[in-house]
Structure formats: C-alpha cells, structure tokens
Amino acid sequence: MTMQSGAWLEDLTWQEAKARFDAGAVVVVPVGAAAKAHGPHLPLKTDALTARALAQRLIERLPVVAVPVLGFGFYPAFNAFAGSQHLGAETFKTLVRELLGNLRSHGVRRIAILNTGVSTEKPLDEVAGELGEIAVLHMRLLGAKADSLFDNLDGGHADERETSVMLALEPRSVRMDRLAPEGDFKMTAATGDASRASAFKGERLLAARVDDMVAALARRWPDAF
C-alpha cells in the first residue's frame, strides 16, 4: 500500500473516501462522550475532546481514516449528573453495530475502535466479537510508559491523568480552583487526586498512548502501513 497521510473522513469527498477504502485503509472509530460529568473541574466534553485529539495524532502518524467521534455511549454511572448523556447498553451496541456495518457496506475491511470510556469496553468488545476482524483499543490500557510521571495512579476519572490531558489539550476549560476533594464519587463525579496534574504530564501521556496505538495497529495489519 502506498504511504499517504491520514485523514478525517469528513474532510474527504466520497470519491476520495472510496479510493482509500478500496486501497485497504484502516478506518478508526473514536468513541468518547460528548457530554459526561468529569468532576467539578473538567468540562462535559472531556472524553470527546480526548478521543478527537488521539485520533488526530494517529492520522499524523499513519495513513488511517478517522470517522467523526461517536459522542454517545453507555455511561450508567453518570446518568444522575446534570448534562450527562447516556444510552442503554443495547441501544449503544445497536448504534455501533449499524455504524460499523455501514462502513463495511462501503468496502471497509479494517476497522479499529478507539475507546476512551470504561463502561463502554464490554459492549464494544461484544460487538467486535460478533462482527469479527475489528481491533478495539481501550484508552485505559494505553500509555503505561508514562505512568512514572504521575504521583497518584489511583482514581480513574477526572483524576491526575485525565486532568493532565485536559491541561495539555485545552487548559482554559479546566477549573483547577474547583478540584473536588477525594471522597464520594456520587457527590462529585470524580475519583482520585488531580491536584498534581500538569500539561507536561498530559502531553507525555498522550504521546505514550499514540505510540501504543501505532504499535498495536502495525502488529494487527502490518501490510497496511
């Protein structure tokens, strides 16, 4: 396959998209909540912004095609927090199944899902298992090489790592003066201590995650790159 730059599907014409699909391009499907509570200090768009940023960095490294971020998913733990948008598991699976089926009907045979959530892991794995020949990259499992930078690896939501990523991507949207004290998730929609978050740590974590994604896709489809 001739090496070319990656692209967002929305930036291509349909003829350009078809040419890439016919040539065997890997199509990346980023999944990240467009509106989900992330403590009192991070915006609802945190997951969607992160998914978009990771996909952008991936298309700068590999000739993949990234579809628009899928901003709605299965997030039951956050349904009670104002503004959080949540689909039932079966609705979410149907949505993903139809999206991937649509891509396949257009000739796409190599699909990689980039998942930024945790509760979405099981439904996405199930759909991938049904359809076959789909790689699922769970963000939670990427970027371990950057772990040594972080003071607190506990938490997992609106924590030091996630807050650092947002400080790197869009610092103006982070309200560091509103950090929630460690404690009751049901009251804050946050876990862990984000007080030592920094943009430097966030950039290093993003880079480590992208390195892991590139390596995983190259192992899965070595003839595609």
C-alpha positions in Angstrom: 0.0 0.0 0.0 1.3 3.4 -1.0 2.1 5.5 2.1 0.0 8.7 2.3 -1.1 11.0 5.1 -4.1 10.1 7.3 -7.3 12.0 7.1 -10.6 12.7 8.8 -13.4 11.1 6.8 -15.4 14.4 7.0 -12.7 16.2 5.1 -12.7 13.8 2.1 -15.1 13.7 -0.8 -17.0 10.5 -1.3 -14.7 9.6 -4.2 -11.6 10.1 -2.1 -13.1 8.1 0.7 -13.9 5.2 -1.7 -10.4 5.3 -3.1 -8.9 4.9 0.4 -11.4 2.2 1.4 -10.7 0.3 -1.8 -7.0 0.6 -1.1 -7.4 -1.1 2.2 -7.1 1.8 4.6 -7.6 1.2 8.3 -10.6 3.1 9.5 -10.5 4.4 13.1 -13.8 4.9 15.0 -13.1 7.2 18.0 -15.6 6.8 20.9 -15.8 9.5 23.5 -18.7 11.0 25.4 -19.7 14.4 24.1 -21.4 15.2 27.4 -20.4 13.3 30.6 -19.7 14.6 34.1 -16.0 14.8 35.0 -16.0 16.3 38.4 -16.5 19.9 39.2 -13.3 21.0 37.4 -13.5 19.4 33.9 -16.0 20.0 31.1 -18.6 17.5 30.0 -16.8 17.2 26.6 -13.6 15.8 28.1 -13.9 12.3 26.6 -14.9 13.6 23.1 -12.0 16.1 23.1 -9.6 13.4 24.2 -10.8 11.0 21.5 -10.5 13.6 18.8 -7.0 14.5 19.9 -5.8 10.9 20.0 -7.3 10.3 16.6 -5.7 13.5 15.2 -2.3 12.4 16.4 -2.9 9.0 14.9 -3.7 10.3 11.4 -0.5 12.4 11.7 1.5 9.1 12.2 -0.3 6.6 10.0 -2.4 6.7 6.7 -5.6 5.9 8.5 -9.1 7.4 8.0 -10.8 8.6 11.2 -14.5 8.9 11.3 -16.3 11.6 13.4 -16.1 11.0 17.1 -19.0 8.9 18.3 -20.2 11.1 21.2 -23.0 9.0 22.7 -22.4 5.8 24.6 -23.2 3.6 27.6 -22.3 5.5 30.8 -24.7 4.4 33.6 -22.6 5.7 36.5 -23.0 9.2 35.3 -26.7 9.3 34.4 -27.6 11.2 37.6 -25.3 14.1 36.9 -26.8 17.1 35.1 -26.0 17.2 31.4 -24.6 13.7 31.2 -25.9 11.9 28.1 -26.3 8.1 28.4 -27.6 5.3 26.1 -28.7 1.9 27.3 -26.2 -0.9 26.6 -28.3 -2.5 23.8 -29.1 0.9 22.2 -25.4 1.7 22.2 -24.5 -1.7 20.8 -27.1 -1.3 18.0 -25.7 2.2 17.2 -22.1 0.8 16.9 -23.2 -2.3 15.0 -25.0 -0.2 12.4 -22.2 2.3 12.1 -19.6 -0.4 11.5 -22.0 -2.3 9.2 -22.3 0.9 7.1 -18.6 1.2 6.8 -18.3 -2.4 5.8 -21.0 -1.9 3.1 -18.7 0.7 1.6 -15.9 -1.7 1.4 -14.0 -1.1 4.6 -12.4 -4.3 5.9 -10.0 -2.9 8.6 -11.7 -1.2 11.5 -10.2 -0.1 14.7 -12.3 1.3 17.6 -10.6 3.9 19.8 -12.5 3.8 23.1 -12.0 6.4 25.8 -14.6 5.1 28.2 -14.6 2.2 30.7 -18.3 1.2 30.8 -18.2 1.1 27.0 -15.5 -1.6 27.0 -17.7 -4.6 27.4 -20.4 -3.5 24.8 -17.7 -2.6 22.3 -15.9 -5.9 22.8 -19.1 -7.8 22.3 -19.9 -6.0 19.1 -16.4 -6.6 17.8 -16.7 -10.2 18.7 -19.9 -10.5 16.7 -18.6 -8.8 13.6 -15.0 -10.1 13.7 -11.9 -8.6 12.2 -12.2 -5.4 14.4 -9.5 -4.1 16.6 -10.6 -2.4 19.9 -8.1 -0.1 21.5 -9.2 0.8 25.1 -7.5 4.0 26.2 -7.4 2.8 29.8 -4.9 0.2 28.7 -2.6 2.5 26.7 0.3 4.7 27.6 1.7 2.7 30.6 5.2 4.1 29.7 4.1 7.4 31.1 2.9 6.0 34.5 6.1 7.0 36.2 5.3 10.7 35.7 2.2 10.6 37.9 2.1 10.9 41.6 -1.3 9.2 42.0 -2.3 6.4 39.7 -5.5 5.7 41.7 -8.7 7.2 40.7 -9.5 6.7 37.0 -12.0 9.5 36.4 -11.3 13.3 36.4 -8.1 12.2 38.2 -4.4 13.3 37.8 -4.0 11.6 34.4 -7.3 12.8 32.9 -6.9 16.3 34.2 -3.3 16.5 32.9 -4.5 15.5 29.4 -7.1 18.3 29.5 -4.5 20.8 30.7 -2.4 19.8 27.6 -5.3 20.0 25.2 -7.5 22.8 26.4 -6.2 24.5 29.6 -8.8 27.3 29.5 -11.6 24.7 30.1 -10.0 23.3 33.3 -11.2 24.8 36.6 -8.3 23.9 38.9 -9.7 26.1 41.6 -12.7 23.8 41.8 -11.0 20.5 42.3 -13.1 18.1 44.3 -11.6 16.6 47.5 -11.0 12.9 47.4 -14.1 11.2 48.6 -17.6 10.4 47.4 -17.9 9.8 43.7 -21.7 10.1 43.9 -21.3 13.7 45.1 -18.5 14.8 42.8 -18.4 12.6 39.7 -14.6 12.4 40.3 -12.2 9.9 41.7 -8.6 10.3 42.7 -6.4 13.3 43.4 -6.0 15.7 40.5 -4.1 18.4 42.4 -0.7 17.5 40.8 -1.9 17.4 37.3 0.1 19.3 34.7 0.1 20.0 30.9 3.6 18.4 30.7 2.3 15.2 32.1 -0.7 15.3 29.8 1.5 15.7 26.7 3.7 12.8 27.7 0.7 10.6 28.4 -0.9 11.4 25.0 2.4 10.7 23.2 2.7 7.3 25.0 -0.9 6.4 24.2 -0.4 7.2 20.5 2.9 5.2 20.4 0.9 2.2 21.8 -1.9 2.6 19.2 0.6 2.8 16.3 2.3 -0.3 17.5 -1.0 -2.2 18.0 -2.3 -1.3 14.5 1.1 -2.2 12.9 1.0 -5.6 14.6 -2.6 -6.2 13.5 -2.3 -5.0 9.9 1.4 -4.9 9.0 0.7 -4.7 5.3 -1.4 -1.5 5.7 1.4 0.8 6.6 
